[in-house]
Amino acid sequence: MTSEADAANELMRLAKTIAHHNKLYHTEDSPEISDAEYDSLVRRNNELEAAFPHLVRADSPNKIVGASVENSGLKKVTHAKRMMSLDNAFNADDVADFVARVRRFLNLPVDVEVTLTAEDKIDGLSLSLRYEGGMLKQAATRGDGAVGEDVTANVAYIEDIPQRLCGDAPAVFEIRGEVYMAKSDFAALNAEQEAKGAKIFANPRNAAAGSLRQKDAKVTAARPLRFLAHGWGEVSALPAETQSGIMDAIATWGIPVSPLLVRVDGADGALAHYATIERQRAELPYDIDGVVYKVDRFDWQERLGFVAKAPRWAIAHKFPAERAETTLETIDIQVGRTGKLTPVGRLKPVTVGGVVVSNVTLHNRDEIARLGVRPGDRVVVQRAGDVIPQVVENLTREQGGGPYAFPDHCPACGSEAVAEEGEVDVRCTGGLVCPAQRFERLRHFVSRPALDIEGLGEKSISEFIDAGWLHSPADIFRLKRHRVELLTREGWQDKSVDNLLAAIEAKRAPDAMKLLFGLGIRHVGAGTSKDLVKNFYTLDAIKDLGMRIAAGDETAVGELTGIDGIGPAVAQALGDFFHEPHNREVWEDLLSEVSPPAYVSNIRESEWTGKTIVFTGKLETMSREEAKAQAEALGGKAAGSVSAKTDLVVAGPGAGSKLKQATALGIRVIGEAEWAAIVAAS
């Protein structure tokens, strides 16, 4: 029995987890879990809220539709009528319960049938099309249900969406439906992307969402998007009195609707059509993840109304995850750009839901141990929501043979591979010498927050790696040896080559903090790099400390963790880095090419010593980084958020929530000019 305290804690975790996955799915178009896994989180949340109604949170998933578009680069649109979500049914009993709830709410006589519409639920991106006088005036994504993104220019390139409706449509009529990409178009797009070395989309839904939500409508124009209507929003009049009648009218206006949309009577009729659609699922030209039932009579829909984020008169009957048996032939270990070792199972090809599956993700070392899988095992593979298939059961785990031995060395470079305490992911410690990580590490090393070498971008780094000129950061400072060869390459001229080499030479005496940060040591970010250099002054001293930690010197660990803000994770990461001989070689090689000066503190006592300062809005005379450095030079601390402990807020144009919060808390607020005067006088 779940206690009230445990329920409150679990509801908090579920709210955060579901919000995280909502953002990945709706805003970033990059889901990490399957639809089935997401649905199980929502079901658990609903069970707890039903058992403990007084614990329902303000950020409950049941109060939120989609995800916020606050950080989207597209213009925002406030929907005239909120775009809602749907509650889910997962089995026949849930469907019967839905129909029974409708009957009870409407107090229907026994002999009055509940007629529904039933149609396939397309796995796409929700879109609202606003027509005025028959002309398309605005197209908007769902967003969080209240505010979406303006994609009017983009939908002009979707052939299924007419700019003018056929026939006599009402003065105002918002048509709502799904933008999707057909399976064949998706396969062709990914083949084209792969040929260009561009991003490969995970599934048709992600491809459709990413293609529609573009700032440049020309990108959308090049993508084969389609549209199916399933309902409406704000209208000045309705052309019929039933859901089916209105959908028929929408079709006559030239907007596509599902060819599988039918009227059915009661739960039995709904379930029969569900079975029909499920049998056709693999052959359909687009992806679906269930069947949607809606009360057909519009007057009944109005009486039933809405609850939380969904209508009482509609429900989505989701398909179960699709499964099949096959043999796990091998386990390959892939090394990502950040050093993470990811196991991938290679299967004897098997058809799951109409798709041939030959690879599955095994996630990490702990997942392999949990499943007990080894090459040669018979396994059950699941494909849900068109995400990467996964193994859900090992049918031969009780047979003889030891467990799979997850590698303790990187298959790409031979360096040790370890999992930090409390983490499940195993990572290569080779870092700068690992070929699988080389591009990402070098890109980070020359980035603006690190060495900031102008002219050495991703394209050039890739070119120089392919040419065999770049293996480690030190090689950047030896590129001048390849000047003659570089001039023979396409796109390089005397001026561009000389500018690049000059930019590199200008970094021969780099800031030690930026150099340390640029090395990409795990857990050693920009802030930690500053703290290390400010406390130990030279990179040699930091190396000596790392070597002592690698040798098991607890005193050295204490010296490091005694610094405010630095914990055991940093100590372990620093020790792991210097424990690896390859990393020490890269370190010494780099320091033979550059000479970072020892840190000299410029902090001076002032009235702001020990005070917390927040910069918000647009700074017009200095960068945010320079402003923070000024605050630190005065002995202050530059914070990223406003709290009761904040002493001063410097607000530039466009300051928003932080300025409001500071005003509410009575914190002193000044402008950029006044801040400059403080710096000059201190």
Secondary structure, 3 states (H helix, E strand, C coil): CCCHHHHHHHHHHHHHHHHHHHHHHHHCCCCCCCHHHHHHHHHHHHHHHHHCHHHCCCCCHHHCCCCCCCCCCCCEEECCCCCCCCCEECCHHHHHHHHHHHHHHHCCCCCCCCEEEEEEEECCEEEEEEEECCEEEEEEECCCCCEEEECHHHHCCCCCCCCECCCCCCCEEEEEEEEECCHHHHHHHHHHHHHHCCCCCCCHHHHHHHHHCCCCHHHHHCCCCEEEEEEEEEECCCCCCEHHHHHHHHHHCCCCECCCCEEEEHHHHHHHHHHHHHHHHHHCCCCEEEEEEEECEHHHHHHHCEECCEECCEEEEECCCEEEEEEEEEEEEEECCCCEEEEEEEEEEEEECCEEEEEEECCCHHHHHHHCCCCCCEEEEEECCCCCCEEEEECCCCCCCCCCCCCCECCCCCCEEECCCCCCCCEECCHHHCCCCHHHHHHHHCCCCCCCCCCCCHHHHHHHHHCCCCCCHHHHCCHHHHHHHHHCCCCCCHHHHHHHHHHHHCCCCCCHHHHHHHCCCCCCCHHHHHHHHHHHCCHHHHHHHHHHHHCCCHHHHHHHHCCCCCCHHHHHHHHHHHHCHHHHHHHHHHHCCCCCCCCCCCCCCCCCCCCEEEEECCCCCCCHHHHHHHHHHCCCEEECCCCCCCCEEEECCCCCHHHHHHHHHCCEEECHHHHHHHHHHC
